[in-house]
Amino acid sequence: MDIASYISVIRSLDGRALELIGIAVATYYISVFIYALRWRIVLSGMGKDIPLMELLKITLSSIFVNNVTPMSRGGGEILRITWVSKKHKVPVALSTASIVYERISEVIPVLILTLLGISYFATHVVAFVVLGAIAAVLLWLKWDRVVMLSVKIFRVSLRQEDLIRMLELKKKPAISLLTVGLSSAVWLLDVTRLKLIAMAFGWNPPLAFLAIVSLANLLFGLIAFTPGGIGIVEGGLLGTLTYFGIPSTLALSVTLIERFISYVSSTIVGFMTLITSGGVEVWRALRSR
C-alpha cells in the first residue's frame, strides 16, 4: 500500500468525511495520552513520580520504535524501560514491573470486548453482558493470582520486593480501578476510531462487529514479525472485513485510513518526538545491543 493509494482515498472524501477522519485522528492521540497517564499512575503507585508530559514523550517515541522494529510491541517497551531507568533513575526491574502491570490491566477490557464480539453472533446479548460482568468481578477478586500468572507468562524476572509492590497495588483500589478504567477507555476509543472511519465512507457498522475487528487487529499485531506489523496487519484487517461480506473497495478504504492514522502518522509524530526529546541516545544504545 503506497502513498499514492492513501492520497487517492483522501481525495475521494468530502468535507463531512474529512471531519470524521479528523476526529478519528484525535481519538488515536487521546488514547496515546491515556497510555501515558495510566503509566504515570502505576509508577506513582510503586513510589516513582515522573512528570506526565515526560511519559507522554516516551510513549510517543516508543510507538515509533515499535513501528520500525520487527518485535511487535517489544522494541517500544524496551525503549520505555531503558529511558526511565537511564534518565529518571528508575530501577529496570521496577519499570519492567510497571509495564507488565499495565498489560495485566488490559485483561478485563479485552475480555469484555471479546464477549461483545461474540454477542455479534448471538441473540441473547443481555446474557453476555451479565457473563462479562461476572467474569470481571471474578478477575478482580483473584487479582493477585492474575498478576502472578501474568508474570510467569511474560517470563519477567522480578525481585521479590518489586513483585510485592505490584501485588500491593491491589490494596490501593483507586490506582487499580483507575488503571483498569483507563485501559477500558483506550479500547473504547479504538472501537470509536474504527466507527468514525467507517462512517466517513457512509458505513455504520454495529459496535459488536467493530469489537471483532479490533480484536483481529490486536491478534495480527501480536503475531506480526515485520516492523510495525506492516503488510500483515493491513492484510489481516482487509481479510477480516471482506470475510464478513464488506465490499473490497470499502474494506480497502477503511484499512488504508486506519493504518494511515495508527502507523504512518504515529511513526512521523513518534520520530519527531524522539529526536526533539533527547531520546536518540537511548535508542542508539538499544540498537548497539
C-alpha positions as protocol buffer text, in pm:
chain_id: "A"
residue {
  index: 1
  type: MET
  ca { x: 0 y: 0 z: 0 }
}
residue {
  index: 2
  type: ASP
  ca { x: 190 y: 303 z: -130 }
}
residue {
  index: 3
  type: ILE
  ca { x: 150 y: 676 z: -66 }
}
residue {
  index: 4
  type: ALA
  ca { x: -47 y: 719 z: -389 }
}
residue {
  index: 5
  type: SER
  ca { x: -316 y: 487 z: -251 }
}
residue {
  index: 6
  type: TYR
  ca { x: -352 y: 697 z: 65 }
}
residue {
  index: 7
  type: ILE
  ca { x: -370 y: 1020 z: -136 }
}
residue {
  index: 8
  type: SER
  ca { x: -630 y: 873 z: -372 }
}
residue {
  index: 9
  type: VAL
  ca { x: -855 y: 766 z: -83 }
}
residue {
  index: 10
  type: ILE
  ca { x: -824 y: 1101 z: 100 }
}
residue {
  index: 11
  type: ARG
  ca { x: -903 y: 1298 z: -216 }
}
residue {
  index: 12
  type: SER
  ca { x: -1223 y: 1097 z: -259 }
}
residue {
  index: 13
  type: LEU
  ca { x: -1360 y: 1224 z: 74 }
}
residue {
  index: 14
  type: ASP
  ca { x: -1591 y: 1523 z: 111 }
}
residue {
  index: 15
  type: GLY
  ca { x: -1583 y: 1785 z: 388 }
}
residue {
  index: 16
  type: ARG
  ca { x: -1801 y: 1593 z: 632 }
}
residue {
  index: 17
  type: ALA
  ca { x: -1600 y: 1275 z: 581 }
}
residue {
  index: 18
  type: LEU
  ca { x: -1275 y: 1464 z: 641 }
}
residue {
  index: 19
  type: GLU
  ca { x: -1419 y: 1598 z: 967 }
}
residue {
  index: 20
  type: LEU
  ca { x: -1491 y: 1243 z: 1081 }
}
residue {
  index: 21
  type: ILE
  ca { x: -1138 y: 1136 z: 987 }
}
residue {
  index: 22
  type: GLY
  ca { x: -1002 y: 1434 z: 1182 }
}
residue {
  index: 23
  type: ILE
  ca { x: -1198 y: 1323 z: 1490 }
}
residue {
  index: 24
  type: ALA
  ca { x: -1068 y: 968 z: 1437 }
}
residue {
  index: 25
  type: VAL
  ca { x: -711 y: 1103 z: 1440 }
}
residue {
  index: 26
  type: ALA
  ca { x: -790 y: 1291 z: 1762 }
}
residue {
  index: 27
  type: THR
  ca { x: -922 y: 973 z: 1929 }
}
residue {
  index: 28
  type: TYR
  ca { x: -594 y: 798 z: 1848 }
}
residue {
  index: 29
  type: TYR
  ca { x: -380 y: 1063 z: 2014 }
}
residue {
  index: 30
  type: ILE
  ca { x: -617 y: 1085 z: 2310 }
}
residue {
  index: 31
  type: SER
  ca { x: -551 y: 712 z: 2351 }
}
residue {
  index: 32
  type: VAL
  ca { x: -175 y: 778 z: 2350 }
}
residue {
  index: 33
  type: PHE
  ca { x: -224 y: 1043 z: 2619 }
}
residue {
  index: 34
  type: ILE
  ca { x: -424 y: 790 z: 2824 }
}
residue {
  index: 35
  type: TYR
  ca { x: -141 y: 537 z: 2788 }
}
residue {
  index: 36
  type: ALA
  ca { x: 100 y: 791 z: 2938 }
}
residue {
  index: 37
  type: LEU
  ca { x: -146 y: 884 z: 3215 }
}
residue {
  index: 38
  type: ARG
  ca { x: -202 y: 517 z: 3300 }
}
residue {
  index: 39
  type: TRP
  ca { x: 173 y: 457 z: 3321 }
}
residue {
  index: 40
  type: ARG
  ca { x: 219 y: 758 z: 3547 }
}
residue {
  index: 41
  type: ILE
  ca { x: -49 y: 629 z: 3783 }
}
residue {
  index: 42
  type: VAL
  ca { x: 111 y: 283 z: 3800 }
}
residue {
  index: 43
  type: LEU
  ca { x: 460 y: 427 z: 3859 }
}
residue {
  index: 44
  type: SER
  ca { x: 320 y: 659 z: 4124 }
}
residue {
  index: 45
  type: GLY
  ca { x: 163 y: 363 z: 4299 }
}
residue {
  index: 46
  type: MET
  ca { x: 507 y: 199 z: 4302 }
}
residue {
  index: 47
  type: GLY
  ca { x: 667 y: 505 z: 4456 }
}
residue {
  index: 48
  type: LYS
  ca { x: 809 y: 677 z: 4146 }
}
residue {
  index: 49
  type: ASP
  ca { x: 681 y: 1020 z: 4043 }
}
residue {
  index: 50
  type: ILE
  ca { x: 764 y: 1116 z: 3682 }
}
residue {
  index: 51
  type: PRO
  ca { x: 605 y: 1416 z: 3504 }
}
residue {
  index: 52
  type: LEU
  ca { x: 314 y: 1323 z: 3278 }
}
residue {
  index: 53
  type: MET
  ca { x: 448 y: 1515 z: 2977 }
}
residue {
  index: 54
  type: GLU
  ca { x: 778 y: 1331 z: 3004 }
}
residue {
  index: 55
  type: LEU
  ca { x: 597 y: 997 z: 2999 }
}
residue {
  index: 56
  type: LEU
  ca { x: 390 y: 1118 z: 2703 }
}
residue {
  index: 57
  type: LYS
  ca { x: 709 y: 1191 z: 2508 }
}
residue {
  index: 58
  type: ILE
  ca { x: 846 y: 849 z: 2596 }
}
residue {
  index: 59
  type: THR
  ca { x: 521 y: 681 z: 2492 }
}
residue {
  index: 60
  type: LEU
  ca { x: 510 y: 859 z: 2154 }
}
residue {
  index: 61
  type: SER
  ca { x: 875 y: 771 z: 2094 }
}
residue {
  index: 62
  type: SER
  ca { x: 812 y: 408 z: 2186 }
}
residue {
  index: 63
  type: ILE
  ca { x: 539 y: 388 z: 1921 }
}
residue {
  index: 64
  type: PHE
  ca { x: 793 y: 498 z: 1659 }
}
residue {
  index: 65
  type: VAL
  ca { x: 1034 y: 227 z: 1775 }
}
residue {
  index: 66
  type: ASN
  ca { x: 754 y: -31 z: 1764 }
}
residue {
  index: 67
  type: ASN
  ca { x: 680 y: 74 z: 1407 }
}
residue {
  index: 68
  type: VAL
  ca { x: 1036 y: 36 z: 1280 }
}
residue {
  index: 69
  type: THR
  ca { x: 1150 y: -277 z: 1466 }
}
residue {
  index: 70
  type: PRO
  ca { x: 1031 y: -635 z: 1396 }
}
residue {
  index: 71
  type: MET
  ca { x: 944 y: -702 z: 1760 }
}
residue {
  index: 72
  type: SER
  ca { x: 571 y: -627 z: 1775 }
}
residue {
  index: 73
  type: ARG
  ca { x: 540 y: -415 z: 2092 }
}
residue {
  index: 74
  type: GLY
  ca { x: 871 y: -539 z: 2233 }
}
residue {
  index: 75
  type: GLY
  ca { x: 1103 y: -274 z: 2090 }
}
residue {
  index: 76
  type: GLY
  ca { x: 896 y: 15 z: 2221 }
}
residue {
  index: 77
  type: GLU
  ca { x: 859 y: -139 z: 2566 }
}
residue {
  index: 78
  type: ILE
  ca { x: 1235 y: -185 z: 2592 }
}
residue {
  index: 79
  type: LEU
  ca { x: 1279 y: 183 z: 2500 }
}
residue {
  index: 80
  type: ARG
  ca { x: 1035 y: 286 z: 2773 }
}
residue {
  index: 81
  type: ILE
  ca { x: 1212 y: 74 z: 3034 }
}
residue {
  index: 82
  type: THR
  ca { x: 1557 y: 199 z: 2933 }
}
residue {
  index: 83
  type: TRP
  ca { x: 1451 y: 565 z: 2907 }
}
residue {
  index: 84
  type: VAL
  ca { x: 1302 y: 596 z: 3256 }
}
residue {
  index: 85
  type: SER
  ca { x: 1587 y: 390 z: 3400 }
}
residue {
  index: 86
  type: LYS
  ca { x: 1858 y: 597 z: 3235 }
}
residue {
  index: 87
  type: LYS
  ca { x: 1710 y: 946 z: 3272 }
}
residue {
  index: 88
  type: HIS
  ca { x: 1494 y: 915 z: 3582 }
}
residue {
  index: 89
  type: LYS
  ca { x: 1690 y: 658 z: 3783 }
}
residue {
  index: 90
  type: VAL
  ca { x: 1401 y: 412 z: 3798 }
}
residue {
  index: 91
  type: PRO
  ca { x: 1536 y: 59 z: 3857 }
}
residue {
  index: 92
  type: VAL
  ca { x: 1498 y: -160 z: 3549 }
}
residue {
  index: 93
  type: ALA
  ca { x: 1310 y: -426 z: 3743 }
}
residue {
  index: 94
  type: LEU
  ca { x: 1059 y: -171 z: 3874 }
}
residue {
  index: 95
  type: SER
  ca { x: 998 y: -6 z: 3536 }
}
residue {
  index: 96
  type: THR
  ca { x: 954 y: -353 z: 3385 }
}
residue {
  index: 97
  type: ALA
  ca { x: 705 y: -440 z: 3658 }
}
residue {
  index: 98
  type: SER
  ca { x: 507 y: -121 z: 3587 }
}
residue {
  index: 99
  type: ILE
  ca { x: 473 y: -211 z: 3219 }
}
residue {
  index: 100
  type: VAL
  ca { x: 374 y: -570 z: 3299 }
}
residue {
  index: 101
  type: TYR
  ca { x: 107 y: -434 z: 3534 }
}
residue {
  index: 102
  type: GLU
  ca { x: -23 y: -211 z: 3254 }
}
residue {
  index: 103
  type: ARG
  ca { x: -63 y: -516 z: 3033 }
}
residue {
  index: 104
  type: ILE
  ca { x: -241 y: -704 z: 3312 }
}
residue {
  index: 105
  type: SER
  ca { x: -486 y: -414 z: 3348 }
}
residue {
  index: 106
  type: GLU
  ca { x: -595 y: -476 z: 2988 }
}
residue {
  index: 107
  type: VAL
  ca { x: -721 y: -826 z: 3067 }
}
residue {
  index: 108
  type: ILE
  ca { x: -1064 y: -711 z: 3184 }
}
residue {
  index: 109
  type: PRO
  ca { x: -1141 y: -473 z: 2892 }
}
residue {
  index: 110
  type: VAL
  ca { x: -1015 y: -731 z: 2639 }
}
residue {
  index: 111
  type: LEU
  ca { x: -1240 y: -992 z: 2799 }
}
residue {
  index: 112
  type: ILE
  ca { x: -1539 y: -757 z: 2777 }
}
residue {
  index: 113
  type: LEU
  ca { x: -1451 y: -672 z: 2417 }
}
residue {
  index: 114
  type: THR
  ca { x: -1432 y: -1044 z: 2336 }
}
residue {
  index: 115
  type: LEU
  ca { x: -1775 y: -1107 z: 2484 }
}
residue {
  index: 116
  type: LEU
  ca { x: -1910 y: -808 z: 2292 }
}
residue {
  index: 117
  type: GLY
  ca { x: -1766 y: -956 z: 1974 }
}
residue {
  index: 118
  type: ILE
  ca { x: -1922 y: -1294 z: 2049 }
}
residue {
  index: 119
  type: SER
  ca { x: -2258 y: -1124 z: 2102 }
}
residue {
  index: 120
  type: TYR
  ca { x: -2247 y: -1025 z: 1732 }
}
residue {
  index: 121
  type: PHE
  ca { x: -2326 y: -1389 z: 1653 }
}
residue {
  index: 122
  type: ALA
  ca { x: -2571 y: -1439 z: 1940 }
}
residue {
  index: 123
  type: THR
  ca { x: -2926 y: -1333 z: 2012 }
}
residue {
  index: 124
  type: HIS
  ca { x: -2907 y: -1320 z: 2391 }
}
residue {
  index: 125
  type: VAL
  ca { x: -2695 y: -1006 z: 2424 }
}
residue {
  index: 126
  type: VAL
  ca { x: -2804 y: -939 z: 2783 }
}
residue {
  index: 127
  type: ALA
  ca { x: -2675 y: -1281 z: 2890 }
}
residue {
  index: 128
  type: PHE
  ca { x: -2330 y: -1198 z: 2751 }
}
residue {
  index: 129
  type: VAL
  ca { x: -2329 y: -862 z: 2930 }
}
residue {
  index: 130
  type: VAL
  ca { x: -2409 y: -1034 z: 3260 }
}
residue {
  index: 131
  type: LEU
  ca { x: -2147 y: -1301 z: 3191 }
}
residue {
  index: 132
  type: GLY
  ca { x: -1888 y: -1030 z: 3122 }
}
residue {
  index: 133
  type: ALA
  ca { x: -1973 y: -851 z: 3445 }
}
residue {
  index: 134
  type: ILE
  ca { x: -1940 y: -1174 z: 3645 }
}
residue {
  index: 135
  type: ALA
  ca { x: -1608 y: -1258 z: 3479 }
}
residue {
  index: 136
  type: ALA
  ca { x: -1473 y: -908 z: 3551 }
}
residue {
  index: 137
  type: VAL
  ca { x: -1568 y: -937 z: 3920 }
}
residue {
  index: 138
  type: LEU
  ca { x: -1406 y: -1281 z: 3947 }
}
residue {
  index: 139
  type: LEU
  ca { x: -1086 y: -1150 z: 3791 }
}
residue {
  index: 140
  type: TRP
  ca { x: -1080 y: -865 z: 4039 }
}
residue {
  index: 141
  type: LEU
  ca { x: -1133 y: -1099 z: 4335 }
}
residue {
  index: 142
  type: LYS
  ca { x: -848 y: -1320 z: 4211 }
}
residue {
  index: 143
  type: TRP
  ca { x: -630 y: -1026 z: 4105 }
}
residue {
  index: 144
  type: ASP
  ca { x: -322 y: -1149 z: 4294 }
}
residue {
  index: 145
  type: ARG
  ca { x: -333 y: -1480 z: 4108 }
}
residue {
  index: 146
  type: VAL
  ca { x: -383 y: -1299 z: 3777 }
}
residue {
  index: 147
  type: VAL
  ca { x: -71 y: -1091 z: 3847 }
}
residue {
  index: 148
  type: MET
  ca { x: 137 y: -1396 z: 3943 }
}
residue {
  index: 149
  type: LEU
  ca { x: 21 y: -1590 z: 3636 }
}
residue {
  index: 150
  type: SER
  ca { x: 94 y: -1296 z: 3407 }
}
residue {
  index: 151
  type: VAL
  ca { x: 448 y: -1262 z: 3544 }
}
residue {
  index: 152
  type: LYS
  ca { x: 506 y: -1630 z: 3463 }
}
residue {
  index: 153
  type: ILE
  ca { x: 353 y: -1600 z: 3114 }
}
residue {
  index: 154
  type: PHE
  ca { x: 561 y: -1293 z: 3028 }
}
residue {
  index: 155
  type: ARG
  ca { x: 866 y: -1465 z: 3183 }
}
residue {
  index: 156
  type: VAL
  ca { x: 960 y: -1150 z: 3368 }
}
residue {
  index: 157
  type: SER
  ca { x: 1243 y: -1177 z: 3617 }
}
residue {
  index: 158
  type: LEU
  ca { x: 1147 y: -961 z: 3914 }
}
residue {
  index: 159
  type: ARG
  ca { x: 1298 y: -915 z: 4255 }
}
residue {
  index: 160
  type: GLN
  ca { x: 1072 y: -1021 z: 4540 }
}
residue {
  index: 161
  type: GLU
  ca { x: 1032 y: -660 z: 4654 }
}
residue {
  index: 162
  type: ASP
  ca { x: 919 y: -547 z: 4305 }
}
residue {
  index: 163
  type: LEU
  ca { x: 670 y: -832 z: 4285 }
}
residue {
  index: 164
  type: ILE
  ca { x: 537 y: -731 z: 4625 }
}
residue {
  index: 165
  type: ARG
  ca { x: 497 y: -372 z: 4500 }
}
residue {
  index: 166
  type: MET
  ca { x: 286 y: -499 z: 4210 }
}
residue {
  index: 167
  type: LEU
  ca { x: 68 y: -711 z: 4436 }
}
residue {
  index: 168
  type: GLU
  ca { x: 27 y: -425 z: 4685 }
}
residue {
  index: 169
  type: LEU
  ca { x: -135 y: -210 z: 4416 }
}
residue {
  index: 170
  type: LYS
  ca { x: -449 y: -417 z: 4481 }
}
residue {
  index: 171
  type: LYS
  ca { x: -451 y: -260 z: 4829 }
}
residue {
  index: 172
  type: LYS
  ca { x: -478 y: 78 z: 4657 }
}
residue {
  index: 173
  type: PRO
  ca { x: -822 y: 42 z: 4492 }
}
residue {
  index: 174
  type: ALA
  ca { x: -815 y: 392 z: 4344 }
}
residue {
  index: 175
  type: ILE
  ca { x: -497 y: 316 z: 4148 }
}
residue {
  index: 176
  type: SER
  ca { x: -609 y: -29 z: 4034 }
}
residue {
  index: 177
  type: LEU
  ca { x: -956 y: 87 z: 3931 }
}
residue {
  index: 178
  type: LEU
  ca { x: -814 y: 392 z: 3752 }
}
residue {
  index: 179
  type: THR
  ca { x: -567 y: 172 z: 3565 }
}
residue {
  index: 180
  type: VAL
  ca { x: -834 y: -73 z: 3452 }
}
residue {
  index: 181
  type: GLY
  ca { x: -1071 y: 215 z: 3372 }
}
residue {
  index: 182
  type: LEU
  ca { x: -810 y: 390 z: 3158 }
}
residue {
  index: 183
  type: SER
  ca { x: -730 y: 63 z: 2979 }
}
residue {
  index: 184
  type: SER
  ca { x: -1101 y: 23 z: 2906 }
}
residue {
  index: 185
  type: ALA
  ca { x: -1116 y: 380 z: 2776 }
}
residue {
  index: 186
  type: VAL
  ca { x: -832 y: 305 z: 2531 }
}
residue {
  index: 187
  type: TRP
  ca { x: -1020 y: 7 z: 2388 }
}
residue {
  index: 188
  type: LEU
  ca { x: -1341 y: 209 z: 2367 }
}
residue {
  index: 189
  type: LEU
  ca { x: -1155 y: 479 z: 2175 }
}
residue {
  index: 190
  type: ASP
  ca { x: -1008 y: 211 z: 1947 }
}
residue {
  index: 191
  type: VAL
  ca { x: -1356 y: 91 z: 1855 }
}
residue {
  index: 192
  type: THR
  ca { x: -1477 y: 452 z: 1824 }
}
residue {
  index: 193
  type: ARG
  ca { x: -1194 y: 531 z: 1580 }
}
residue {
  index: 194
  type: LEU
  ca { x: -1296 y: 241 z: 1358 }
}
residue {
  index: 195
  type: LYS
  ca { x: -1657 y: 357 z: 1376 }
}
residue {
  index: 196
  type: LEU
  ca { x: -1565 y: 711 z: 1270 }
}
residue {
  index: 197
  type: ILE
  ca { x: -1354 y: 587 z: 979 }
}
residue {
  index: 198
  type: ALA
  ca { x: -1637 y: 361 z: 862 }
}
residue {
  index: 199
  type: MET
  ca { x: -1889 y: 646 z: 888 }
}
residue {
  index: 200
  type: ALA
  ca { x: -1662 y: 865 z: 675 }
}
residue {
  index: 201
  type: PHE
  ca { x: -1731 y: 622 z: 391 }
}
residue {
  index: 202
  type: GLY
  ca { x: -2105 y: 605 z: 457 }
}
residue {
  index: 203
  type: TRP
  ca { x: -2096 y: 278 z: 651 }
}
residue {
  index: 204
  type: ASN
  ca { x: -2239 y: 249 z: 1001 }
}
residue {
  index: 205
  type: PRO
  ca { x: -2139 y: -93 z: 1143 }
}
residue {
  index: 206
  type: PRO
  ca { x: -2261 y: -214 z: 1484 }
}
residue {
  index: 207
  type: LEU
  ca { x: -2024 y: -188 z: 1779 }
}
residue {
  index: 208
  type: ALA
  ca { x: -2025 y: -566 z: 1829 }
}
residue {
  index: 209
  type: PHE
  ca { x: -1885 y: -612 z: 1479 }
}
residue {
  index: 210
  type: LEU
  ca { x: -1620 y: -346 z: 1537 }
}
residue {
  index: 211
  type: ALA
  ca { x: -1520 y: -531 z: 1856 }
}
residue {
  index: 212
  type: ILE
  ca { x: -1438 y: -831 z: 1635 }
}
residue {
  index: 213
  type: VAL
  ca { x: -1235 y: -611 z: 1401 }
}
residue {
  index: 214
  type: SER
  ca { x: -1048 y: -451 z: 1692 }
}
residue {
  index: 215
  type: LEU
  ca { x: -962 y: -792 z: 1839 }
}
residue {
  index: 216
  type: ALA
  ca { x: -846 y: -912 z: 1496 }
}
residue {
  index: 217
  type: ASN
  ca { x: -621 y: -605 z: 1475 }
}
residue {
  index: 218
  type: LEU
  ca { x: -475 y: -695 z: 1815 }
}
residue {
  index: 219
  type: LEU
  ca { x: -416 y: -1056 z: 1713 }
}
residue {
  index: 220
  type: PHE
  ca { x: -247 y: -973 z: 1383 }
}
residue {
  index: 221
  type: GLY
  ca { x: -34 y: -710 z: 1555 }
}
residue {
  index: 222
  type: LEU
  ca { x: 86 y: -962 z: 1814 }
}
residue {
  index: 223
  type: ILE
  ca { x: 182 y: -1231 z: 1562 }
}
residue {
  index: 224
  type: ALA
  ca { x: 338 y: -990 z: 1312 }
}
residue {
  index: 225
  type: PHE
  ca { x: 712 y: -1034 z: 1257 }
}
residue {
  index: 226
  type: THR
  ca { x: 756 y: -730 z: 1032 }
}
residue {
  index: 227
  type: PRO
  ca { x: 833 y: -376 z: 1160 }
}
residue {
  index: 228
  type: GLY
  ca { x: 510 y: -232 z: 1295 }
}
residue {
  index: 229
  type: GLY
  ca { x: 326 y: -533 z: 1154 }
}
residue {
  index: 230
  type: ILE
  ca { x: 341 y: -370 z: 812 }
}
residue {
  index: 231
  type: GLY
  ca { x: 180 y: -587 z: 547 }
}
residue {
  index: 232
  type: ILE
  ca { x: 48 y: -840 z: 799 }
}
residue {
  index: 233
  type: VAL
  ca { x: -184 y: -607 z: 991 }
}
residue {
  index: 234
  type: GLU
  ca { x: -316 y: -448 z: 671 }
}
residue {
  index: 235
  type: GLY
  ca { x: -373 y: -787 z: 511 }
}
residue {
  index: 236
  type: GLY
  ca { x: -536 y: -920 z: 826 }
}
residue {
  index: 237
  type: LEU
  ca { x: -769 y: -622 z: 864 }
}
residue {
  index: 238
  type: LEU
  ca { x: -863 y: -627 z: 496 }
}
residue {
  index: 239
  type: GLY
  ca { x: -919 y: -1003 z: 508 }
}
residue {
  index: 240
  type: THR
  ca { x: -1135 y: -978 z: 820 }
}
residue {
  index: 241
  type: LEU
  ca { x: -1360 y: -714 z: 668 }
}
residue {
  index: 242
  type: THR
  ca { x: -1404 y: -895 z: 335 }
}
residue {
  index: 243
  type: TYR
  ca { x: -1462 y: -1227 z: 516 }
}
residue {
  index: 244
  type: PHE
  ca { x: -1768 y: -1073 z: 679 }
}
residue {
  index: 245
  type: GLY
  ca { x: -1901 y: -957 z: 345 }
}
residue {
  index: 246
  type: ILE
  ca { x: -1778 y: -598 z: 337 }
}
residue {
  index: 247
  type: PRO
  ca { x: -1720 y: -487 z: -27 }
}
residue {
  index: 248
  type: SER
  ca { x: -1350 y: -498 z: -110 }
}
residue {
  index: 249
  type: THR
  ca { x: -1335 y: -131 z: -213 }
}
residue {
  index: 250
  type: LEU
  ca { x: -1489 y: -18 z: 117 }
}
residue {
  index: 251
  type: ALA
  ca { x: -1273 y: -261 z: 316 }
}
residue {
  index: 252
  type: LEU
  ca { x: -959 y: -133 z: 144 }
}
residue {
  index: 253
  type: SER
  ca { x: -1052 y: 231 z: 210 }
}
residue {
  index: 254
  type: VAL
  ca { x: -1117 y: 168 z: 579 }
}
residue {
  index: 255
  type: THR
  ca { x: -792 y: -28 z: 609 }
}
residue {
  index: 256
  type: LEU
  ca { x: -588 y: 246 z: 440 }
}
residue {
  index: 257
  type: ILE
  ca { x: -721 y: 524 z: 662 }
}
residue {
  index: 258
  type: GLU
  ca { x: -692 y: 318 z: 981 }
}
residue {
  index: 259
  type: ARG
  ca { x: -328 y: 234 z: 907 }
}
residue {
  index: 260
  type: PHE
  ca { x: -254 y: 589 z: 800 }
}
residue {
  index: 261
  type: ILE
  ca { x: -362 y: 702 z: 1146 }
}
residue {
  index: 262
  type: SER
  ca { x: -219 y: 420 z: 1358 }
}
residue {
  index: 263
  type: TYR
  ca { x: 100 y: 356 z: 1160 }
}
residue {
  index: 264
  type: VAL
  ca { x: 201 y: 637 z: 923 }
}
residue {
  index: 265
  type: SER
  ca { x: 108 y: 938 z: 1136 }
}
residue {
  index: 266
  type: SER
  ca { x: 224 y: 776 z: 1461 }
}
residue {
  index: 267
  type: THR
  ca { x: 561 y: 692 z: 1304 }
}
residue {
  index: 268
  type: ILE
  ca { x: 613 y: 1051 z: 1194 }
}
residue {
  index: 269
  type: VAL
  ca { x: 498 y: 1204 z: 1524 }
}
residue {
  index: 270
  type: GLY
  ca { x: 693 y: 946 z: 1724 }
}
residue {
  index: 271
  type: PHE
  ca { x: 1013 y: 1010 z: 1529 }
}
residue {
  index: 272
  type: MET
  ca { x: 985 y: 1387 z: 1570 }
}
residue {
  index: 273
  type: THR
  ca { x: 925 y: 1339 z: 1943 }
}
residue {
  index: 274
  type: LEU
  ca { x: 1223 y: 1105 z: 1975 }
}
residue {
  index: 275
  type: ILE
  ca { x: 1472 y: 1343 z: 1813 }
}
residue {
  index: 276
  type: THR
  ca { x: 1345 y: 1651 z: 1999 }
}
residue {
  index: 277
  type: SER
  ca { x: 1314 y: 1496 z: 2345 }
}
residue {
  index: 278
  type: GLY
  ca { x: 1662 y: 1358 z: 2393 }
}
residue {
  index: 279
  type: GLY
  ca { x: 1563 y: 1000 z: 2322 }
}
residue {
  index: 280
  type: VAL
  ca { x: 1805 y: 944 z: 2034 }
}
residue {
  index: 281
  type: GLU
  ca { x: 2091 y: 848 z: 2264 }
}
residue {
  index: 282
  type: VAL
  ca { x: 1867 y: 591 z: 2438 }
}
residue {
  index: 283
  type: TRP
  ca { x: 1761 y: 445 z: 2103 }
}
residue {
  index: 284
  type: ARG
  ca { x: 2120 y: 431 z: 1982 }
}
residue {
  index: 285
  type: ALA
  ca { x: 2221 y: 247 z: 2297 }
}
residue {
  index: 286
  type: LEU
  ca { x: 1946 y: -8 z: 2233 }
}
residue {
  index: 287
  type: ARG
  ca { x: 2042 y: -51 z: 1867 }
}
residue {
  index: 288
  type: SER
  ca { x: 2406 y: -107 z: 1959 }
}
residue {
  index: 289
  type: ARG
  ca { x: 2295 y: -405 z: 2169 }
}
